[in-house]
Amino acid sequence: MLIVDSDITLSTVLADYLESRGYQTRRVSDAKAGIAALAEGVWDLVLTEIQGIGMNGFDLIKEIHHRFPTLPLIVLTNRSDRESQIRAFQLGCDDYQTKPFSMDILICRIEAILRRIRAFQENRQRVFTLNGCTFDATHQTFNGEHMSSRQSDLLLMLCRNEGEMVDKHRILSALWKEDNAFTARSLGVYIHHLRALLKPAAYDIIAVRYKGYKLVNNNN
């Protein structure tokens, strides 16, 4: 979860609270750093201010919605006027909260948005053709070879984000429900097995040091 806010005290408190509820966070203080962070990985949601972030906050919403049209975004701001709220929604934000706000209510709003996203994702593509090889996440097979549930779920995450880095913390939280040294080693073992499985398809899984993994087509 990405937080874009120049108020370091508030963003720190918000990040600590979200992390205490099991969310992975990253804080940046300006829009330029926010855009750079978005390009570096896959995010579940953005929380952003529209003031004091180095560029017009409405331009940031527009840019995010243009480049990442399915990425949910919540505005957290001091601007409570009706015009600002209408404009933010028109540009693509999913929710608008004025400061000060209740952390508990914010969590409820975040979880409501993520539930809708998960429901949508469950109905998304589950069969992929990788250079002539077929991965069927519903039946958990790769070219007819049976896979474990975790292998299949991991490859599904990578296929749905082909060519983009998937943050390892996001993978561990989603599939292992724990993010620690032991589960990180277990993830590494599964990545190793998937690399071997993918060789006939001329696909590989690239490790982005300390950050995550990326599924790439070696024929491109």
N, C-alpha and C positions, 0 to 999 in steps of 0.2 A: 504494500500500500504506500503510495507516494504522497507526501505532504509538502505543499508549496506555500510558504508563509515567511515573511520577514520578521515576524514576532517570534524570536528564538525561544523565549520563555514559554509561550503558549504551545508552540509546536513540539517542544520537548515534553511538556506535560501530556499533550495529546498522544505523542508517540509512546510514552511510557504506559499510558492507560490502554492504548490499543494492544501493545505487546503483552500486557498483563492479561488480556483477553484472548491471546493466542495468535494475534496478527503480526506478520513481519512488516516493518516500516522502514522508510528512508525519508529523511528530512532535507529539504533544500530551501534556500532563502530567497531565490529569485526565479523568474520565469525562464530565463535562459538556461539555468542549471536544471530546471524541471524538464524542459524539452530534451536536453541532453540525456537525462536519466531515463526518460521514456524510451529513447532510442536504444538504450543499452540492454533492456530486458523486457520481460512480459509482466505486466502489472494487473492486479485485480480491480483497483479503484484509485482515483485521484481525489485528494482533498486540497482545495486551493483557495487562497485569498484572491481578491480582485483589486486590491490596493497595495501600494508599496512594494511591488515585486519586480520593478525594473522595466515593466512594459504595461500597457493597458491590459487589465485583467480580462476584459471581454475579448481582446485579440488572442489571449492565451486560450480561452475556452474554444474560440473558433478554430485555432490551430490544432488543438488536441482533437476536437471533433472531426476535423478534416483528415488528420493523419491516422487517428485511431477511432473510427466511427462507433465501434462497439464497446469502447472503454468507458465504464461509468464514472461520472464526475460529480462531486458535491462541492458547492461553494460555501465557504465559511468566512463571513465578512462582517465588518462594522456597518456596511451600507444596507440600510433597511428600507430605502425608498422603493415604491412600487415599480417605478420605471426600470431600476437596476435589476429587480427580480424578474420582470417580464423579459428584459433583454437577455439575461443569462439563460433563461429557459429556452428562448427562441434560438440561441446559439448552440444549444445542445447539452446544458447541464441537466443532471437527473434530480438534484435536490438543492435547496438553498436555505442555509441556516445563518441567522444573524447572531453576532456575538453580543453578550455572553450566551452560551448554549449549554444545555445539560449533556454531560458525557454519556449518561445512560440512554437518553433519547437518541443521541447521535449513533450509538452502537445499534439501537433498534432500527434506525433508518438504514445504516450500512448493511445490516444483516438482511433486511427486507429486499434491498437492491441485489445483493449477492444471491439470495434465494431465487430471484427471478432469472438472474444470469445462469445459475446452475441448471434450472429447469429448461432454459433454452438450450444449453450445451448438451443436455442429455438427449435432446432430439436432433442434434447435429450429426453430420456425417460420421459413420462408424466403420465404413469400408474404404480402404485406400489402395491404390495401385502404385507400386513403387518400381518403376522400370520393368514392368511385366510381372512382378511378384505381388500377390494379394495379401493384404493384412485385413482381417475381419475381427474387429474388436468385440462384436456381439458374440461370436462363436469362439473367440480367443484362439485364433489360428493365424499362422503366417505360412502362406503357400501350402496349406493343408496340414502343417505341423502344429500340434497343440502347444499352447503357451500357458504358463501359470497366470492367475488373475492379476498379480502385481506386474508381471512382465507386460501383459496386454494393456493394463491401465497406464503404465509408464510410456509405452510406445505410442499409445493414443494421445497422451499429452504432447509428445514430441511431434507427432504427425500433424496435429492441429495447429502447431506453431512452426511448421517446417521452415528452415532458414533463419529462424529467430531464436535467440537464447531464452531458455526457460530457466528461471531462477531456481537454484537447487533447494533453497529454503521453501519455496512454493511447492516443489515436488514432495519434499519430506512432510510438510504439513498436510498436503492433500492425500498422500498415499500411505505414509507411515504413521501419521497423526502425532509424531514426535520429531523434534529437530535437535539431534545431539551427535556426538562423535560416533556412537555405535550405529545409529541409523544412517549416517553419512557414509560409513564404510559399507554398509549393506547396499546402499544406493550404488556405490561404485562397482560392487559385484554384479548387480543387475545390469548396469550399463555395459560391463564387459561381455556378459552373455548376449545382450541385444546386438552388440557390434558383430559378434560371430554369426548371429542369426541373419543379420542384414547383408552380409557379404555377397550372397548371390544376387541381391538387388542393386549392388554397386552404390549402396548408401552407407553413411558412416555417422557416428555420434561424436561430435567434437566437444571436448571439455574446454570451457572458458574458465581459466584459472581463478579459483576462489569464488566463482560466481554461479556457474550453472552449465547447462548442456544445450547443444544445438544439433538438430538433425539436418544433414546436408546430403545432396545428391552429387555423387562424384562424377557423374556424366555431364554435369553443367559446367 
